[in-house]
Amino acid sequence: MLSDIKVVIVGAGGGIGTSLCEQIASHGGKAYLVGRNVEKLRAVAESHSWGWCAADASDWEQLDRAVAAADEA
């Protein structure tokens, strides 16, 4: 079980990222979504009660901010 695990998924606004989050949650883990498309992230995260943060993974400052937000969530 993943009950004490929080996983940050980058590119989680749909497709494989969302499927990964669903698998993590189904095993008791906490998923935190990161991606560039705010509308997609919000829709996916809110439908599953997951945390999320909009960030471009190619920008280290944005990625650092997203990981910090996930850590606080």
Number of C-alpha atoms within 10 A of each C-alpha: 10 13 11 8 14 17 18 20 19 22 20 25 24 16 9 12 16 20 12 16 24 16 12 19 20 12 12 15 18 22 26 24 28 27 22 16 16 14 11 15 24 18 12 19 22 12 9 12 12 17 19 26 24 22 23 17 16 8 9 11 11 15 19 13 14 24 20 11 14 19 12 7 12
